[in-house]
Amino acid sequence: MKMKTTVLFALPIIMLTSTILNSVVYAVEERKVLSRNYVGLGVEVYAPYQCYPSENVTVKVRVEALEEVENASVTLFIWSSKSEGHNPWGTSFTVFDVTDFPNGMIKEETCNITIPSDIDPGLTYGILFLDWSVYIQPSWEDQWDKASFRATYVKNKDYEDLQTTYNSVLKELQNLGTTTYALLATTIVLAASTAYLAKKKPKTKKVSSSQKKNKIVSQTNNQRTS
C-alpha cells in the first residue's frame, strides 16, 4: 500500500514538471562566430551560442568596406541535417546587394532563421558567399570568396526535459524521508531476489551408493538374461 502511495505521489510531480518545462522560453547567448578580413572587406558574424528545435534564432552579419568597393553582395547559407544525418537541411538569405560601398561604410543585417522541429541535435554550420569589386590601380578587379563557420548548437530538448524531470522526482522522493527509502530499497531487494531464485535451476537429486550399486547389478542381470 505504501509503495502504491509513493508511485501515485510521484506521477503528479512528473506531469507538473513536464507542463512547466514546456512553457519555458529559452534564452540564447549571442557571440561572434566569424571575424575575417579580405581585400577591401572586413566581415563579422554573430549567432546564438545554442538553441532548441522550433526556436527562432537571429544571425547578424556585419560587413565593413576597408577600401572603395563596388557591386558588393553577400549571401548567407545555414545548414545541418535531419533523420540522424540521412536528410540534409538548409536555408539561405541575401544579406545585402549594393552597387556602391564606399570606404568606411558599414552594413549590418540580421537574418531570422526558424530551426526545424525535427532537426538533429548538434552543431549547425554556416557559409558566407561574397562577391565584390575593389579598385586596384589602374582598374577595378572582381573578387569572390567564401567563409565557413560554426553557427549554433541545437540542444536535445527531449533528453534535457527527461533528465530534469528525473532529478525533480528524485529530489521529491528524497524529501519523503528515510522510511520511504527503506521501503523502496527493501522492495527492490525482494524483487531482485525473487527474479534470481526463479531463474535458478533446481539441483539434481543425489543418489546414494547403495542405489547406484543396485542399479548397476540390475543392468548387469538384464544384459546376462538377454
N, C-alpha and C positions, 0 to 999 in steps of 0.2 A: 504494500500500500504506500509506504514511504517512497519507494522508488518511482511509482506512478506519479506521486505528487511532485517529485523533483522534475520529472520529464515534463509534466504539464506546466510547471513553473518556468522551465527553460524555453518552451516553444513560443510563448508570447514575447519573450525577450528577443528571440531570433527575428520574429516578424516585425517587431517595433524597430529594431536596429536596421533592418533592411529598408523599411519605409523612410527612416531618417536619412540613410545614406543616399537613397535615390533622389532626395530633394536637395542635396548639397550642390552648390555651384563651385566648381573647382577653379581656384585662381591659378594664373600662369605667371611665370617669371621670364621677362624678356632679356635676351643677351645677344651680344654681337657674335654672329656665326661666320662672318666673312669680312675681311679687310684686305684689299689688294689695289695696287696701282698699275695702270697701263700707260702707254704712250698717249698722253693728253687726257686721261680719265683716272679718277680715284673712285673706287667702289666699296661700299659697306652694305652688309645685310644684317638685319636683326630679326630674330624669331623667338617664340616661346621656348623655354627650356624643356618643357614637357606638356603633354595634353592628354585628353582621353578621346576615345571614339565618339563620334557625333558632335564634338565640340567645334565651334568656330574659332579659328586662330588667325592672327594678323601677322603677315610677313612684311617688314618695312625695308625698302631699298633706297639707299642714298648714293647719288652719283654726282661727283663734282668735276667740272671742267678745269683741268690743270693747264690747258693751253686753249687757243682758239680752235673750236671743234664745230663741225657741221654734220648734218644728216646723221644724228645720233639716235639709235634705237636700242632698247633693252627689253628682253623678253625673259620672264621667269617661268621655270618649269619645276614642279614638285612631284615626286613620285615615291611609290612604295609598293606593297603587294597585298593580296588577299588570298584566302584559302590556303594558308600555310605556304605561301610562296608560289603557288601554282597559277595564280592570276595576277597580272600587273594592274596597278592603279596609278593614275597620274592626272595632273591638271596644269594648265598654262595660262599666263597672263601677259599682256603687253604692258610693261611698266611705264614706258613713255616712248614717243617717236617724234622728234623735233628736227626742224631744219637748221636753226641757229642755236648754238650752245656756246656762248662767249666765255672767255677765260674768267674764272672765279664764280661762275653761276653754279648753283646747287639745285638739283632736282631730288625731291623726296616723295616717294609714292608708297602707298600701302596696298597690299593685296589680301583680301579676305578669302580664307580657304575653309571649307567645311570638311572636316575629317569624316570619312565614311564610318558608318556604324559597324561594318564587318571588316575593317582594316586589320591587318596583322599587327599585333603589338611589336614594338621595337622602333628602330630609327627610321625616319623618313629623310629623303635626300632632295637637294635642290641643285639646279643648274641655271646659271645666268648666261644668256646668249647676247653678245654685244656686237653692234655694228656702228662704225663711226668713221669720219674723215678728219684728219688732222693736217694742218699746214706745216709741211717740212720743206723749207725753201729749196727749190724755187716753185714748188707746186703742192697741191693737195694730194694726200695719199690715203687710199681706203684702208681701213683696219677692220679686223674681225677676230674675235676671241671668245672664250667661254670660261666660266669659273664654276667649279663644283664645290659643294659644301654639305655638311650635315644640317638638316633643317631643325627638326624637333623629334622628341622621343614620345611615342604613343604608349601609354601605360595600359596594363591589363586590368581594367576596372572590375570585371567579374571576380578575378582572383583576389584583388585587394579587398573587395566587399566581403568575400567569404572569409578572408583572414581577419578582418576587423570584427565581423560577427562572431567568429570563433573566440577571439580574445575577449569580447564583451561577455559572452556566455560563460567562459571560463572564470572571468572575474566575479560574475554573479554567483556562480557555484561556490567559489572560494568564500564569498560573504555569508553563505549559508551556515558555515561553521564546521567544526571538526566532526560532529556526529554524522552529518550528511556524507562527508568524505569517507568516514569509516564504513558507512553503509555501502557506498559506491565501490570502495576497494574490496569489501567482502563479497559483494555481488560479482565483481569481475573475477575474483579468485575462484569462486564456486563455479562460475560458468566455464572458466578455463579448465578447471579440474574435471568437470563433467565431460567436456569435449575430449579431453585427453584420455579419460578412462573408457569412453565409448569407442575410441579408435584402437585401444589396446586389444590385441588378440588374446583369447583365453589360453592359459598354459596347458600343455599336453599332460594328461593324467599319467602319473608314474606307475610302472609295472613292477611288482615285487619279483625277487629272484625265483621263488617257487612257481610263480605264474609263468615266468619265462621258461623254466625247466619243463613244466607240464606241456607248454605249447610246443617245445622242441620235440619231446617224446611223442606227442600226438602226431606231429608232422612226419616223424621217422616211421611210426607204425603204419601210417597211411601209405607211405612210399613202399614199405615191405609188402603190404597187402596187395597193392597194385602190381 
